[in-house]
Amino acid sequence: MTKRITIIQGHPDADSRHFGHALADEYANGARDGCYEVRKIDVGQLDFPLLRTKEDFEKGALPLGLVQAVEAIKWADHLVIIYPLWLGSMPALLKGFFEQVFRPGVAFEYQPNGKMPKKLFTGKTARVIVTMGMPAFLYRWFFFAHSLKSLKRNILEFCGITPVKATLIGNVEGLRPEQRTLWLDKVRKLGEMSK
């Protein structure tokens, strides 16, 4: 059976291409070279409201603009999430996307008597690729990669997605063309191996 991969490109800018878009394209190209099936979600191109109440989160209808995204996530064996680090975390639009699509009944199910929720995405794996202006080692060792750990533990693993691997790309604005090419090649190889 062919592995199915859904790439979530989390840059919120719908009008411009960024390095994250090129990384998503190269991962997809590598995955296709490795004979994997690929679907892509570009969060910046989606139209959906932010959730404002617990009632909306638990019982509200999924916005029509996100139905295909949820289907692509359910369909996938492996998720690839790519986003820029903004103010130490993922952009707000990407967080809003996760709140919409990783809701009860989709990604997890509440259990009676206060038991831990049932994980509906068990069996899926993930790769998170984060670009940032600071050196990656500084984010990992001084800031303890706190927002990445939160995404991994509180969203992905909470819903059963494991293992979750990460690639951190620092100093993005200062990368020379040959350094960008090296990163694109590395990400393409990750796609070929579906890691």
C-alpha positions in Angstrom: 0.0 0.0 0.0 1.3 3.4 -0.9 2.0 5.9 1.9 -0.3 8.9 1.8 1.2 12.3 2.8 -0.6 15.6 3.4 1.6 18.7 3.5 0.2 21.7 5.5 1.9 24.9 4.4 1.2 27.2 7.3 2.5 30.6 6.1 -0.5 33.0 6.3 0.5 35.2 3.4 -1.8 34.3 0.5 -0.3 36.9 -1.9 3.4 36.0 -1.9 5.6 33.0 -2.1 8.0 32.4 0.8 10.8 29.9 1.6 8.2 27.7 3.3 6.3 27.3 0.0 9.5 26.2 -1.8 10.2 23.7 1.1 6.6 22.3 0.7 7.1 22.0 -3.0 10.4 20.1 -2.6 9.0 17.8 0.0 6.1 17.0 -2.3 8.5 16.4 -5.3 10.6 14.1 -3.2 7.6 12.2 -1.9 6.3 11.7 -5.4 9.8 10.6 -6.5 9.5 8.0 -3.7 6.2 6.9 -5.1 4.0 8.3 -2.3 0.7 10.0 -2.8 0.6 13.7 -1.9 -2.0 16.2 -1.0 -1.3 19.8 0.0 -3.1 22.3 2.1 -2.1 26.0 1.9 -3.6 27.6 5.0 -3.1 31.1 3.7 -5.5 30.3 0.9 -8.3 29.1 3.1 -11.2 31.1 4.3 -12.5 30.3 7.8 -13.4 32.1 11.0 -11.5 31.9 14.3 -13.2 30.0 17.1 -14.3 32.2 19.9 -16.2 29.9 22.3 -16.0 26.4 23.8 -19.4 25.7 22.3 -18.1 26.5 18.8 -15.1 24.3 19.4 -17.1 21.3 20.7 -20.4 21.5 18.8 -20.0 24.1 16.0 -20.2 23.1 12.4 -16.9 22.8 10.5 -16.7 25.7 8.1 -17.2 24.6 4.5 -13.8 26.0 3.5 -12.2 23.4 5.8 -14.0 20.3 4.7 -11.4 19.3 2.1 -8.6 20.1 4.6 -10.1 17.7 7.2 -10.6 15.0 4.5 -6.9 15.4 3.5 -5.7 15.1 7.1 -7.9 12.0 7.7 -6.7 10.5 4.4 -3.0 10.9 5.3 -0.7 8.4 7.0 1.9 11.1 7.4 1.5 14.9 8.0 4.1 17.5 7.1 3.6 20.9 8.8 5.7 23.8 7.6 5.5 27.3 9.1 7.6 30.4 10.0 8.3 31.2 13.6 6.4 34.4 14.5 6.8 35.9 17.9 8.1 32.6 19.2 5.3 30.5 17.9 3.3 29.5 14.8 1.4 32.3 13.0 -2.1 32.9 14.5 -3.9 31.8 11.3 -2.2 28.4 11.5 -3.1 28.0 15.2 -6.7 29.0 14.3 -6.6 26.3 11.5 -5.6 23.6 14.0 -8.3 24.7 16.4 -10.9 24.3 13.7 -9.7 21.0 12.2 -8.4 19.2 15.3 -11.7 19.4 17.1 -13.7 16.8 19.0 -15.2 14.3 16.6 -12.5 14.8 14.1 -9.1 14.4 15.9 -10.2 13.1 19.3 -13.3 12.0 21.1 -14.3 12.9 24.7 -14.9 9.9 26.9 -17.3 9.5 29.8 -16.4 9.9 33.5 -13.4 12.2 32.8 -11.3 9.5 31.1 -8.6 10.6 28.6 -10.1 11.4 25.2 -9.9 8.8 22.5 -7.1 9.6 20.0 -8.7 9.5 16.5 -5.4 10.0 14.6 -3.5 7.0 16.0 -1.3 5.5 13.4 -0.3 8.7 11.7 3.2 10.2 11.9 4.4 13.8 11.4 7.3 16.0 10.4 7.3 19.6 11.5 9.5 22.1 9.6 10.0 25.5 11.2 11.8 28.4 9.6 13.0 31.3 11.7 15.1 34.4 11.7 17.2 33.5 14.7 19.7 30.7 14.8 18.0 27.3 15.2 20.3 26.3 18.0 19.2 29.4 20.0 15.6 28.5 19.6 16.2 24.9 20.5 18.6 25.4 23.5 17.9 28.8 24.9 14.1 29.0 24.2 13.7 25.2 24.6 11.7 25.1 21.3 8.7 25.7 23.5 6.1 26.3 20.8 7.3 23.3 18.8 7.0 21.2 21.9 3.5 22.5 22.5 2.4 21.6 18.9 3.9 18.2 19.3 2.5 17.3 22.7 -0.7 19.3 23.0 -2.0 18.9 19.5 -0.4 16.2 17.5 0.4 13.5 20.1 -2.8 14.4 22.0 -4.7 13.2 18.9 -2.5 10.1 18.5 0.1 11.3 15.9 3.4 9.8 16.8 6.3 9.9 16.2 6.6 13.6 15.5 10.0 14.6 14.0 11.2 18.2 13.6 13.5 20.1 11.3 14.5 23.6 12.3 15.9 26.1 9.7 17.4 29.2 11.3 18.7 32.5 10.0 16.4 32.2 7.0 16.7 35.8 5.9 20.5 35.6 5.9 20.8 32.3 4.0 22.9 32.5 0.9 21.4 31.0 -2.3 23.6 27.9 -2.0 22.5 27.4 1.6 18.8 27.7 0.5 19.5 25.1 -2.2 21.1 22.7 0.4 18.0 23.0 2.6 15.7 22.4 -0.3 17.7 19.3 -1.2 17.6 18.0 2.4 13.8 18.5 2.5 13.4 16.8 -0.9 15.3 13.8 0.5 13.0 13.8 3.6 10.1 13.6 1.2 11.7 10.7 -0.8 12.1 8.7 2.4 8.7 10.0 3.8 10.3 11.1 7.0 
